[in-house]
Amino acid sequence: MENKEICFCETTLGKLKEHSGGQKIPLINEAGKTVANLVVKRCDMEKIPAFSDYLKSGYEISLMGAVDFTYSNGSATNPTSLHYTGTDSGNQYEQALRAVGSILSGYDADQKYPFYGFGGIPDGADKVSHCFPINGDAANPELEGIENVIAAYRDSVTKVKFLGPTQFAPILRQAKENVRACTNDKMYWILLLLTDGEIHDMRETIDEIAEISE
């Protein structure tokens, strides 16, 4: 059955506030005739701080990230691959790392960034991992400076075996661990997730995001 619009209204936040408490807002049809009413029993507002508000409040910025090493990206020797290594200007993942990093690094206090890979078999391992440090150091996945992040990524591209599937939940869990381990209460965390598309653990990813948002 095709969906069909029955009626509608045009309003603003100010009008919703004025009508809260049970007042009615007319709902009209395509002919402009009132066919129903919208009853606003309650209207609550909550201000969501902008990024600049956190900076003004003295928050520090901390960037962490993860790169997709699944086989759907294509071989690093293939010019169509996001991991293609045969270009002087850097592949698309490198360009994204440099573009985002160049902006956020100015706000990052220690210039150290934990970066991970997912969806591949890291060097020295025998099975796929959905969260591994691209510098190979599980005890200290932090890299100093964006250029060192890019260098570690370039090195890992030649050593990691691309596999799959694409899963985000393990990376999100690791991000939460990093945040919980931080002793600075005024830290604004940013997770940069670079991937080629389809997610294979959507339900688990949604659950992780929901827990982070609470």
Secondary structure as the mmCIF struct_conf table of DSSP 4:
data_model
#
loop_
_struct_conf.conf_type_id
_struct_conf.id
_struct_conf.beg_label_comp_id
_struct_conf.beg_label_asym_id
_struct_conf.beg_label_seq_id
_struct_conf.end_label_comp_id
_struct_conf.end_label_asym_id
_struct_conf.end_label_seq_id
STRN STRN1 PHE A 8 PHE A 8
HELX_RH_AL_P HELX_RH_AL_P1 LEU A 13 HIS A 19
TURN_TY1_P TURN_TY1_P1 SER A 20 GLY A 22
STRN STRN2 LYS A 24 ILE A 28
TURN_TY1_P TURN_TY1_P2 GLU A 30 ALA A 31
BEND BEND1 GLY A 32 GLY A 32
STRN STRN3 THR A 34 VAL A 39
HELX_LH_PP_P HELX_LH_PP_P1 LYS A 47 ALA A 50
HELX_RH_AL_P HELX_RH_AL_P2 PHE A 51 LYS A 56
TURN_TY1_P TURN_TY1_P3 SER A 57 GLY A 58
STRN STRN4 GLU A 60 ASP A 68
STRN STRN5 THR A 70 THR A 70
HELX_RH_3T_P HELX_RH_3T_P1 TYR A 71 ASN A 73
TURN_TY1_P TURN_TY1_P4 ALA A 76 THR A 77
BEND BEND2 ASN A 78 ASN A 78
TURN_TY1_P TURN_TY1_P5 PRO A 79 THR A 80
BEND BEND3 SER A 81 SER A 81
TURN_TY1_P TURN_TY1_P6 LEU A 82 HIS A 83
TURN_TY1_P TURN_TY1_P7 ASP A 88 SER A 89
HELX_RH_AL_P HELX_RH_AL_P3 GLN A 92 LEU A 104
HELX_RH_3T_P HELX_RH_3T_P2 SER A 105 TYR A 107
STRN STRN6 ASP A 108 ASP A 108
BEND BEND4 ALA A 109 ASP A 110
STRN STRN7 LYS A 112 PHE A 118
BEND BEND5 GLY A 119 GLY A 119
STRN STRN8 GLY A 120 ILE A 121
TURN_TY1_P TURN_TY1_P8 ASP A 123 GLY A 124
BEND BEND6 ASP A 126 LYS A 127
STRN STRN9 SER A 129 SER A 129
BEND BEND7 HIS A 130 CYS A 131
STRN STRN10 PHE A 132 PRO A 133
TURN_TY1_P TURN_TY1_P9 ILE A 134 ASN A 135
BEND BEND8 GLY A 136 GLY A 136
BEND BEND9 ALA A 138 ALA A 139
STRN STRN11 GLU A 142 GLU A 144
BEND BEND10 GLY A 145 GLY A 145
HELX_RH_AL_P HELX_RH_AL_P4 ILE A 146 VAL A 157
TURN_TY1_P TURN_TY1_P10 THR A 158 LYS A 159
HELX_LH_PP_P HELX_LH_PP_P2 VAL A 160 VAL A 160
STRN STRN12 LYS A 161 PHE A 162
STRN STRN13 LEU A 163 LEU A 163
HELX_RH_AL_P HELX_RH_AL_P5 ALA A 169 ALA A 181
BEND BEND11 ASP A 185 LYS A 186
STRN STRN14 MET A 187 LEU A 194
BEND BEND12 GLY A 197 GLY A 197
BEND BEND13 HIS A 200 HIS A 200
HELX_RH_AL_P HELX_RH_AL_P6 MET A 202 SER A 213
#
